[in-house]
Amino acid sequence: MSTWFKHRRAACWCRRCCRSCSRWTWPASICWWTRSGSGRSALFRIDVLTIFPEMFSALEASMVGRARQAGLLDVRVSDIRAYSAAKHKNTDDYPFGGGAGMLMTAQPIADAIKALAPAPYKGLRVLMSPRGQLLTQQLVQKLSQAESLLIVCGRYEGVDERVSQRYIDLELSIGDYVLTGGELPAMVLIDAVARLREGVLGQGQSALEESFTDDHLLEYPQYTRPRVFEGLEVPEVLLGGNHAQIDLWRRRQRLLVTAQRRPDLLPQARLTDEERAWLREQGF
């Protein structure tokens, strides 16, 4: 059993475990984002294992597509079936003990991982799974600093547990709901991580001012032309050119939007006494 897996089991990555996330601690030798030499490189490689590679054609468009063309992002999608030793390239079978549905078999996935991420693999091997740790912006920031990623897309009723035991460093979920497979969650992960890599976004400040960044506040409202739309006007403070007032308005709007829509984030936010008093004046 790998050191990574032993540590992961001890800390319990499974989101539904009774252990509190706040008690997780990570030795420097284990944390991929604290290893020496693990800084961001110009080219970030992501390998994807799936039985539906055609779904990832969406990554040829928009920001991720441009990052690939610019040589900032290298996404390689591989068909798990190509690694199956079965006569008909099967990748699933009935689960031991009975139960509904089929389970993805260990052999094709294991052989694919060994081929694409041979030991010693310095990146992170991820399985998209409904039972995984919830993906947050803070975790995305850490994942963006990994040397590389290998993402396994589960299907059917899941993946043979021995794949996780032997070959997976981290199981991830994008929310408390179930999809037909891990392909869409994998694309969510790729998009979220890619946009934090150096040079991918047009403005470096863009990623710092958005929702769920380090200060745990949601983003402020934004407006563009025209100044009046169906009787609704742009707030006057944004038109005056006073940047100090604009910054104050935006900060208070972030506080207000977070208090209204995600009050659970406020205890984690770094607020001043003045900001807490202002929120109380607003009824929060």
HUTARA-V966926 format. One record per residue. N is the residue number from 1. RES is the residue in one small letter. PSI is psi in whole degrees, -180 to 180 (* if undefined). Layout:
N & RES & PSI
N & RES & PSI
This chain:
1 & m & 134
2 & s & 156
3 & t & -40
4 & w & -45
5 & f & -42
6 & k & -44
7 & h & -39
8 & r & -39
9 & r & -39
10 & a & -39
11 & a & -21
12 & c & 91
13 & w & -21
14 & c & 124
15 & r & -28
16 & r & 8
17 & c & 155
18 & c & -12
19 & r & 148
20 & s & 136
21 & c & -31
22 & s & -14
23 & r & 2
24 & w & 134
25 & t & 150
26 & w & 114
27 & p & 149
28 & a & -31
29 & s & -18
30 & i & -39
31 & c & 121
32 & w & -24
33 & w & -1
34 & t & 1
35 & r & 144
36 & s & 139
37 & g & 10
38 & s & 24
39 & g & 170
40 & r & 135
41 & s & 169
42 & a & -37
43 & l & 124
44 & f & 121
45 & r & 134
46 & i & 120
47 & d & 139
48 & v & 131
49 & l & 124
50 & t & 161
51 & i & 2
52 & f & 68
53 & p & -25
54 & e & -22
55 & m & -25
56 & f & 9
57 & s & -21
58 & a & -23
59 & l & -3
60 & e & -9
61 & a & 168
62 & s & -150
63 & m & -43
64 & v & -41
65 & g & -42
66 & r & -37
67 & a & -36
68 & r & -43
69 & q & -31
70 & a & -2
71 & g & 21
72 & l & -23
73 & l & 131
74 & d & 99
75 & v & 119
76 & r & 119
77 & v & 125
78 & s & 142
79 & d & 121
80 & i & -32
81 & r & -30
82 & a & -18
83 & y & 3
84 & s & 135
85 & a & -5
86 & a & 152
87 & k & -42
88 & h & 21
89 & k & 34
90 & n & 150
91 & t & 9
92 & d & 162
93 & d & 171
94 & y & 143
95 & p & 142
96 & f & 142
97 & g & -2
98 & g & -176
99 & g & 164
100 & a & 149
101 & g & -176
102 & m & 162
103 & l & 140
104 & m & 132
105 & t & 157
106 & a & -39
107 & q & -51
108 & p & -41
109 & i & -44
110 & a & -45
111 & d & -37
112 & a & -43
113 & i & -43
114 & k & -32
115 & a & -40
116 & l & -24
117 & a & 63
118 & p & 149
119 & a & 145
120 & p & 117
121 & y & 124
122 & k & -5
123 & g & -157
124 & l & 132
125 & r & 119
126 & v & 137
127 & l & 123
128 & m & 120
129 & s & 140
130 & p & -22
131 & r & 5
132 & g & 176
133 & q & 141
134 & l & 130
135 & l & 123
136 & t & 167
137 & q & -35
138 & q & -40
139 & l & -38
140 & v & -42
141 & q & -39
142 & k & -42
143 & l & -32
144 & s & -14
145 & q & -1
146 & a & 158
147 & e & -34
148 & s & 169
149 & l & 145
150 & l & 122
151 & i & 126
152 & v & 127
153 & c & 112
154 & g & 163
155 & r & 173
156 & y & -132
157 & e & 4
158 & g & -164
159 & v & 142
160 & d & 127
161 & e & -27
162 & r & -21
163 & v & -46
164 & s & -41
165 & q & -36
166 & r & -33
167 & y & -4
168 & i & 133
169 & d & -29
170 & l & 130
171 & e & 133
172 & l & 142
173 & s & 147
174 & i & 3
175 & g & 170
176 & d & 64
177 & y & 165
178 & v & 131
179 & l & 175
180 & t & -15
181 & g & 177
182 & g & 3
183 & e & -49
184 & l & -45
185 & p & -37
186 & a & -40
187 & m & -35
188 & v & -46
189 & l & -46
190 & i & -46
191 & d & -45
192 & a & -41
193 & v & -43
194 & a & -40
195 & r & -13
196 & l & -8
197 & r & 145
198 & e & 129
199 & g & -11
200 & v & -47
201 & l & 148
202 & g & -37
203 & q & 123
204 & g & -30
205 & q & -22
206 & s & -45
207 & a & -21
208 & l & -21
209 & e & 11
210 & e & 174
211 & s & 149
212 & f & 22
213 & t & -168
214 & d & -25
215 & d & 1
216 & h & 28
217 & l & 148
218 & l & 164
219 & e & 151
220 & y & 159
221 & p & 147
222 & q & 153
223 & y & 153
224 & t & -174
225 & r & 148
226 & p & 167
227 & r & -29
228 & v & 127
229 & f & 116
230 & e & 42
231 & g & -6
232 & l & 125
233 & e & 152
234 & v & 136
235 & p & 134
236 & e & -33
237 & v & -28
238 & l & -11
239 & l & -10
240 & g & -16
241 & g & 4
242 & n & 102
243 & h & -31
244 & a & -43
245 & q & -38
246 & i & -44
247 & d & -42
248 & l & -44
249 & w & -45
250 & r & -42
251 & r & -45
252 & r & -34
253 & q & -38
254 & r & -42
255 & l & -45
256 & l & -47
257 & v & -41
258 & t & -43
259 & a & -35
260 & q & -41
261 & r & -32
262 & r & 64
263 & p & -20
264 & d & -18
265 & l & -21
266 & l & -40
267 & p & -24
268 & q & -13
269 & a & 148
270 & r & 92
271 & l & 146
272 & t & 166
273 & d & -37
274 & e & -40
275 & e & -39
276 & r & -40
277 & a & -40
278 & w & -40
279 & l & -39
280 & r & -37
281 & e & -29
282 & q & -1
283 & g & 18
284 & f & *
